[in-house]
Amino acid sequence: MSDAQHDGYDGEGFGEAKYWFNSRTGQVEHGLLSSSIDRIGPFDTAEDAARAPEVLKERSKAWAEEDAAEDRWGDSDGAR
């Protein structure tokens, strides 16, 4: 038995039963239909996949706010 079989991933069928958002076409896809560079996911439902652009925007905003907060840390006394 190979190492891939031990961890439950056999290299085949990964993500085929999931939903993906295609960032190039703006469409939800079921399974691995498009190039990996265009796919966002995987998601358990088509509805979740359809929200991918909104989720990415929310997460990007949160990450930018976290980065800005880290940049400001210690500014009042100059310590870092």
C-alpha angles and dihedrals in degrees: 000000000000126000089250090059091050094060095045095250115109097174092250129090095014108157096356092120092047135084124246136189114229106217092196098053099025090230133128114239131196110220132354099317103139139041115291090238089065098043126095116190152344103245129177095225137032089237092057091048091051089057092054097107091050092047091049091050091050093048093046090052092049092048091049090050091049091049091049091049090051090049090053094047110120095007094126094062100018092243123135 
